[in-house]
Each structure stands twice: as structure tokens, then as C-alpha cells.
């Protein structure tokens, strides 16, 4: 078994103590990890996809390489690794807020995280603001079916269970009834996500606020692990529609936890990793939808699957571009893809986009994060299909949220409109 290594602590820019700080796609020096740490990476963090890749040098030491997932991983016996987005000087709070359509006004107040120092702190700040808004409006109650043994008959008697458990001379009743309660799936999910974020946050003010809200929730709601799939069955009505923004963020938190036995206590290992590809795709899809709403002749439909593009006699191969725009006659006029990548685009991106263009016989657009115009260019596919490489605005630490939205709309409107009008 490998011996535990002593990791000197480094102070991150927000005051959080971590062992190793990486940006996306950076790798560590060789590490002497314990079997427990390697097991966690294999069975938890990378159980259904590579989020923090592991390789070994000739001496058997592990080299960890970040992927497009950002967040924090604390391995058994160390180290604790913080992974940050590769884009620097970015207001992560604005970016998260725009990608997830959170229209909170309470988040506008000045906070130490407003400039966005780490992704987890930004997510927690946004979550805390939405949670405060929901609590201020009042927790929503709903009816829940309860099966309980009662001293007095309540609701309906479960006859079969009554005979099995109580016999011919019952002293209690097996009852089934509807109970109006705060202990609902949405509230349980919110409490669980709040407990998770409380564990990861280091900022004192933010941590204090989350702890306060967690205490208020625990007075009425049961704390237990909740799967994101449970929220898929939740229907919002006019009575609880104010939960919408908070539940979107709750899904993000619950999807990003990769430790099965997470316990809110003194646990030495945990992981919260968020896929930046998905965040970027959501931001681009929202921008395209909002821009096309201002033009009656176009309509955006995100991630529409086109089937039967290629067949091998046994099965069909489908394609699914991130962006698909139709005209007023429902004809496809533009396809596009969002790529969270910096630097020179790889050939694979072009091959993928060309397949979309051939399938639909239309222009295409590849959208990358803002890089000072280095990526933006125009191509022609077989002298027939225009292909544009565009850069999507990333919020700076100096602009307001409204200024960022205006910049997104202006830039995307310019890119998309020019491409459609010229085709």
C-alpha cells in the first residue's frame, strides 16, 4: 500500500486552504497516493466518466490531470485539489447566473465573491441568494401520503396491513392519509444541496448565511441524501413557481456530487465537480434563443436530434447540434455548436460541424469562449456552405450583470444575423 504523503498547504486567492490548485487541463507533479485515494478516484469521482484523470509514471506515482470539470476534490489522506476555469479575470457569478437563467435581484448586493474568485464560491453565493429569496417568501407545503400506525383511526384503514400486524383484537390502527407538510421532495433536495455547499464554502460571511438557512430548513425538513432524478417528478404551479430558479441550481449541485456516502460532518473526503462544457452550452443556447426572439423570421430550437444520418445496415447514427435555427416556414437555416475550448480549434470540431452542415444543407457556426478575437474567422465548406468561428462574451470582473447581457446580445445578434442574412 502506498504511504500517505504530507502536502504543504497553499493559500488560494479567496483565503481557502487547499493543497493543489489547477486550472482546466493542467496536471499535478507525481503524487504518492494511498490506495483509498486511488479507489475514490476510480469508484466515485470517475465512476461514470473521466473528471480527474489518473496516470502513473515509471516509479508508480500518480499524475492527476484536470479535465473540463471545475470544483474541488478532497481525497482520503490528501491531497485536496481545487480546479478552476481556464478563463482568468472572469466574473463567475455573472456567468453562472446567465447560464441558468437566474433572475435574482438579491444577488445584486455587494459581496466579496461578486468578482468571482472560485467557481464553488460563486455557485454558493448564487445559491444562497436564491435560497434567501425563497425563505423570505415562505417555504411551500404540499400533501404527502403517509402510511403510519396510529392509536386512533385516521384517514383510511389499510385492511390487509391491519389484519397482518394487529390481529383480531387491535389496539392500534394501520392508517393511510394525506398530510400537509413542509417535508417535501423539493425542500429535502434544497436542504441537502445547502448542506453540501456549506461544507465546501470557506468565505466566513457566505458560510454563516448558508448555516443560518440550513438551520431554518432543518426545523421543518428531513435531511437525507437526495438524487437529482427526484426533482424530475416535481411539478411547479402558481403556488410554488418562485422555487424555479432555486431548483435549477439545486439540480446542478446534486448532479455534481460524486461521493456516494456524503455525510455532513467531519468527513475527510468529498468531491464537487461541475462540467464547464454544460455551463457554456447553456449560456450559448440561452443567448441564441433570446437573440432570435427579436426577429420574427427566425426561431431557435436547442439540441434537436437528427436521426438516420448514416446507417451501417443495422443501426442509424444520429447527430445533435447544440444550436438549430428555423425560419418562419420551419425550415432549418443554421446549425451550430458550442465548445468550451481555448486556443486553436482542433480538426475534430470542424469534422463534426461539417457533418451537421451536410445533413441539413445550411451554414454553420462554431462558438468558443472569448479570446480577444484570435479564434474568429470565416470558412467555406466545399465552396458552398459558410462556416463561422465566433467568440462568446465572458463576463469581466468590472462589468455589471446588465452590461454583460447587453454585450452578449449585441455580439451574438451581430454574428448570427450576418451569417443568416448572407446565406
Secondary structure, 3 states (H helix, E strand, C coil): CCCCCCCCCEECCCCCEECEEEECCCECCCECCCHHHHHHHHHHHCCCCCCEEEEECCCCCEEEEECCEEEEEECCCCCEEEEECCCCCECHHHHHHHHCCCCCCHHHCCCCCCCCCCHHHHHHHHHHHHHHHHHHHCCCCEEEEEEEEECCCCCEECHHHHHHHHCCCCCCEEEEEEEEECCCHHHHHHHHHHHHHHHHCCCHHHHHHHHHHHHHHHCCCCCCCCCCHHHHCCCCCCCCHHHHHHHHHHHHHHHCECCCCCCCCCCCCEEEEEEHHHHHHHHHHHHHHHHHHCCCCEEECCCCEEEEEEECCCCEEEEECCEEEEECCCCEEEEEEEECCCCCCCHHHHHHHHHHHHHHCCEEEEEEECCCCCCCEEEEECCCEEEEEEEECCCECCCCHHHHHHHHHHHHHHHHHHHHHHC
